């Protein structure tokens, strides 16, 4: 990043309470101007990437093929390709990663890859040379909350995986990244989600509130450190 450069970052929120978390902290550290859009509430997306230096696409309860529920998805896919074509950084998280995969021809697989809570992911050999992940440990815990997965686009570099979802992180080109796991979700955000989505979580994980403090004590510190390192390293690609 050159001296005097002030970055403007488009943030596409797809669901209530799905915030930037540690990505936001890294962007604030870098002095970024954040342009938040909520198209699921009817807010417009820009047609092209020209007014922004990077884009973040956050998660949500929808699946990546839910064009009927989210009619803006095709427009978002076009915008993702526009950012990539102009060598502007893109970051997709969870649903966002699935949409990035879709944008570049990956196959979305709905269901069959459910994870919730802190789980281990492992870096691939390619990650050791990746500017965003090279400094991370080979294995680390990180927060997961998803049911779906995807097959990588042909031109993607696989960067991380685990037993549930082979494709946990990937890169396309210089600086288009998809992360299935929620590295933005530090302990305060997980606690907030656990309260905000308590009834939804309880339907499938009725013991979560009883386990939360213990899980957080076991995994939270390492996960937060890994997540902030990823966030800062991605911001450095802008």
C-alpha positions in Angstrom: 0.0 0.0 0.0 1.6 3.3 -1.1 1.9 6.3 1.2 -1.2 8.5 1.1 -3.4 5.7 -0.4 -6.8 5.7 1.2 -8.7 2.5 0.4 -12.5 2.3 -0.1 -13.9 -1.1 0.6 -17.4 -2.3 -0.4 -19.0 -4.6 2.2 -22.0 -6.6 1.1 -24.0 -7.8 4.1 -26.4 -10.6 3.3 -28.1 -11.2 6.7 -28.9 -9.4 9.9 -26.1 -9.6 12.6 -23.6 -10.9 10.1 -21.0 -8.2 10.7 -17.3 -7.6 9.8 -15.8 -8.6 13.2 -12.1 -9.0 12.9 -12.1 -7.9 9.3 -13.6 -4.6 10.4 -10.8 -4.2 13.0 -8.1 -4.8 10.3 -9.8 -2.3 8.0 -10.0 0.3 10.7 -6.3 -0.2 11.5 -5.6 0.4 7.8 -7.6 3.6 7.7 -10.1 2.2 5.2 -13.4 3.9 4.2 -16.1 1.2 4.5 -19.1 1.4 2.2 -21.7 -1.0 3.7 -24.5 -2.2 1.4 -27.4 -4.5 2.5 -29.0 -5.7 -0.7 -31.2 -8.2 1.2 -32.9 -5.0 2.6 -33.3 -3.5 -0.9 -30.2 -1.4 -0.9 -28.5 -1.1 -4.3 -25.2 -2.6 -5.3 -22.8 -0.6 -7.5 -22.9 -1.7 -11.1 -19.1 -1.9 -11.4 -16.1 -1.9 -9.1 -14.6 1.5 -10.2 -15.4 3.4 -7.0 -13.9 0.8 -4.7 -10.5 -0.8 -4.1 -11.9 -4.1 -2.6 -15.0 -6.0 -1.8 -16.0 -8.2 1.2 -19.1 -10.5 0.8 -20.3 -11.7 4.2 -22.3 -14.8 5.2 -25.9 -15.6 5.7 -28.5 -18.3 6.2 -29.4 -18.5 2.5 -27.7 -20.9 0.2 -25.6 -19.7 -2.8 -28.3 -20.7 -5.3 -31.1 -18.8 -3.6 -31.8 -16.4 -6.4 -35.5 -16.4 -5.7 -35.0 -15.3 -2.1 -32.1 -13.1 -3.0 -32.7 -11.8 -6.6 -29.6 -9.6 -6.3 -27.3 -12.7 -6.4 -26.7 -12.7 -10.2 -25.8 -9.0 -10.0 -23.4 -9.7 -7.2 -21.8 -12.5 -9.2 -21.2 -10.0 -12.1 -19.8 -7.5 -9.7 -17.4 -10.1 -8.2 -16.1 -10.9 -11.6 -15.7 -7.2 -12.4 -13.6 -6.7 -9.2 -11.4 -9.7 -10.1 -11.0 -8.6 -13.8 -9.7 -5.2 -12.6 -7.3 -6.9 -10.1 -9.2 -5.5 -7.1 -9.2 -7.7 -3.9 -12.3 -9.7 -3.1 -13.0 -11.6 0.1 -15.9 -14.0 0.5 -16.9 -15.5 3.9 -19.1 -18.6 4.3 -22.0 -17.8 2.0 -19.7 -15.2 0.5 -17.1 -17.9 -0.4 -19.8 -20.1 -1.9 -20.9 -17.1 -4.1 -17.3 -16.4 -5.1 -17.0 -20.1 -6.1 -20.3 -19.8 -8.1 -19.1 -16.6 -9.8 -16.1 -18.5 -11.3 -17.9 -21.7 -12.3 -17.6 -23.8 -9.1 -20.4 -26.3 -8.3 -22.4 -25.4 -5.3 -23.4 -28.4 -3.2 -26.4 -27.7 -0.9 -26.4 -29.6 2.4 -24.2 -32.5 3.4 -21.4 -30.5 4.9 -22.7 -29.3 8.3 -20.3 -27.8 10.9 -21.0 -25.6 13.9 -18.7 -24.3 16.6 -14.9 -24.2 16.7 -13.3 -26.9 14.5 -9.8 -27.5 13.2 -8.8 -26.7 9.6 -5.5 -27.7 7.9 -3.6 -25.7 5.4 -2.5 -27.2 2.1 1.1 -27.1 0.8 0.1 -24.2 -1.5 -0.9 -22.1 1.5 2.8 -22.0 2.6 3.4 -19.6 -0.4 0.2 -17.7 -0.1 0.5 -14.1 1.1 -2.6 -14.3 3.3 -2.0 -17.7 4.9 1.7 -18.3 4.8 2.3 -17.1 8.4 -0.5 -19.3 9.9 0.1 -22.6 11.7 -0.5 -25.7 9.6 -3.5 -26.6 11.7 -5.6 -24.2 13.8 -9.2 -24.0 15.3 -11.6 -21.6 13.7 -15.4 -20.9 14.0 -17.6 -22.7 11.5 -21.3 -22.4 10.8 -22.5 -23.9 7.5 -24.4 -26.7 5.9 -23.2 -26.3 2.3 -20.0 -26.6 0.4 -18.7 -26.3 -3.2 -16.4 -27.8 -5.8 -13.6 -25.3 -6.6 -13.6 -23.4 -9.8 -11.0 -24.7 -12.3 -8.7 -21.8 -11.8 -8.8 -21.8 -8.0 -5.9 -22.7 -5.7 -7.0 -24.8 -2.7 -5.6 -23.4 0.5 -7.3 -25.2 3.4 -9.7 -28.0 4.2 -10.9 -30.4 6.8 -12.8 -33.7 7.0 -16.2 -32.1 6.7 -15.5 -29.6 3.9 -12.5 -30.3 1.7 -12.6 -26.7 0.4 -12.3 -24.4 3.4 -10.2 -21.7 1.7 -9.1 -20.9 -1.8 -7.6 -18.1 -4.0 -8.3 -17.1 -7.5 -5.7 -15.0 -9.2 -3.8 -12.5 -7.1 -6.3 -11.4 -4.5 -9.7 -13.1 -4.8 -10.2 -15.2 -1.7 -13.0 -17.4 -0.4 -13.1 -18.7 3.2 -15.8 -21.2 4.2 -14.9 -20.7 7.9 -15.8 -17.6 9.9 -12.3 -16.2 10.7 -14.0 -12.8 11.3 -15.9 -14.3 14.3 -13.9 -13.6 17.4 -15.2 -14.6 20.9 -17.4 -11.5 21.3 -19.0 -12.0 18.0 -19.6 -15.7 18.7 -21.2 -14.8 22.0 -23.4 -12.2 20.3 -24.4 -14.8 17.6 -25.2 -17.3 20.4 -27.6 -14.8 21.9 -29.0 -13.3 18.7 -29.6 -16.7 17.1 -30.3 -18.7 20.3 -33.6 -20.3 19.1 -32.2 -21.2 15.7 -29.0 -22.8 17.3 -31.0 -24.6 20.0 -33.1 -26.5 17.3 -30.0 -28.3 16.1 -27.5 -27.9 19.0 -29.6 -27.8 22.2 -26.5 -28.1 24.4 -24.6 -25.2 22.8 -25.3 -22.6 25.6 -24.1 -25.1 28.2 -20.9 -25.8 26.2 -20.2 -22.3 25.0 -17.9 -21.1 27.8 -15.8 -24.3 27.8 -15.5 -24.4 24.0 -14.5 -20.7 24.1 -11.9 -21.3 26.7 -10.4 -24.2 24.8 -10.4 -22.8 21.3 -11.2 -19.1 21.4 -7.7 -17.6 21.9 -6.0 -19.5 19.1 -9.0 -19.0 16.8 -9.1 -15.3 17.4 -5.3 -15.0 16.8 -5.6 -16.9 13.5 -8.6 -14.9 12.4 -7.0 -11.5 13.0 -3.8 -12.6 11.3 -5.9 -13.6 8.2 -7.8 -10.4 8.3 -4.7 -8.2 8.4 -3.0 -10.2 5.7 -5.9 -10.0 3.4 -6.2 -6.2 4.0 -2.6 -6.0 3.0 -3.5 -7.4 -0.5 -5.6 -4.4 -1.2 
